[in-house]
């Protein structure tokens, strides 16, 4: 296993998906990640002293995941509520 330079790691998406025994699943996961997080991490905003600007850039960076979390929470609460209404309120 190649560790590379530990003191100065290089982060970034690879040009191709890593080899795996399940290439379909790996491709689907990488496609989802590219869909929900297309922007790079705002490293330049880390240098600035303005905390509110950094937080706004970080929220913009994480916007795709925040939308997915909101949809997930909506389904977690909405699906059981609709099921309860169908079971208990059979008009």
C-alpha positions as CSV (number, residue, x, y, z in Angstrom):
1,X,0.0,0.0,0.0
2,X,1.5,3.3,-1.1
3,X,1.2,6.0,1.7
4,X,2.7,8.9,-0.3
5,X,3.9,12.0,1.5
6,X,2.2,12.0,4.9
7,X,3.2,15.5,6.0
8,X,1.7,17.0,2.7
9,X,-1.1,14.8,1.6
10,X,-2.8,15.4,-1.8
11,X,-6.6,15.2,-1.7
12,X,-8.8,15.1,-4.7
13,X,-11.2,13.0,-6.7
14,X,-9.5,10.3,-8.8
15,X,-9.9,10.3,-12.6
16,X,-11.4,6.9,-12.5
17,X,-13.2,4.7,-9.9
18,X,-10.9,2.4,-8.0
19,X,-10.8,-1.3,-9.0
20,X,-13.4,-3.4,-7.2
21,X,-15.3,-6.6,-7.4
22,X,-18.5,-4.5,-7.7
23,X,-17.8,-1.9,-10.3
24,X,-21.5,-1.1,-10.8
25,X,-21.9,-0.2,-7.1
26,X,-18.7,1.8,-7.1
27,X,-19.8,3.7,-10.2
28,X,-23.2,4.5,-8.7
29,X,-21.7,5.8,-5.4
30,X,-19.2,8.0,-7.3
31,X,-22.0,9.3,-9.5
32,X,-24.1,10.2,-6.4
33,X,-21.1,11.9,-4.8
34,X,-20.4,13.9,-7.9
35,X,-24.1,14.9,-8.0
36,X,-24.5,16.0,-4.4
37,X,-21.0,17.6,-4.0
38,X,-19.8,19.0,-7.4
39,X,-17.7,21.8,-5.9
40,X,-14.3,21.6,-4.4
41,X,-13.7,22.3,-0.7
42,X,-13.1,26.1,-0.3
43,X,-9.6,25.9,1.0
44,X,-8.9,29.5,0.1
45,X,-11.7,30.6,2.5
46,X,-9.7,29.0,5.3
47,X,-7.0,31.6,5.0
48,X,-9.4,34.5,5.4
49,X,-10.2,35.7,8.9
50,X,-13.9,36.3,8.3
51,X,-15.7,33.4,9.9
52,X,-19.1,34.2,8.4
53,X,-17.7,34.1,4.9
54,X,-16.0,30.7,5.6
55,X,-19.3,29.3,7.1
56,X,-21.3,30.5,4.1
57,X,-18.7,28.9,1.7
58,X,-18.8,25.7,3.8
59,X,-22.6,25.5,3.7
60,X,-22.5,26.1,-0.1
61,X,-20.0,23.2,-0.3
62,X,-22.2,20.9,1.7
63,X,-25.5,22.0,0.1
64,X,-26.0,18.7,-1.7
65,X,-25.7,16.7,1.5
66,X,-27.9,19.1,3.4
67,X,-30.6,18.7,0.8
68,X,-30.3,14.9,1.0
69,X,-30.5,15.0,4.8
70,X,-33.6,17.2,4.6
71,X,-35.3,14.8,2.2
72,X,-34.4,11.9,4.4
73,X,-35.8,13.5,7.5
74,X,-38.9,14.4,5.6
75,X,-39.4,10.7,4.7
76,X,-38.5,9.5,8.2
77,X,-41.4,11.6,9.7
78,X,-43.8,11.7,6.8
79,X,-44.0,8.0,5.8
80,X,-45.0,6.7,9.2
81,X,-47.4,9.6,9.7
82,X,-49.2,8.8,6.3
83,X,-49.2,5.1,7.2
84,X,-50.7,5.8,10.6
85,X,-53.4,8.0,8.9
86,X,-54.2,5.2,6.5
87,X,-54.5,2.6,9.2
88,X,-56.4,4.7,11.8
89,X,-58.4,7.1,9.8
90,X,-60.1,4.7,7.3
91,X,-63.0,6.9,6.2
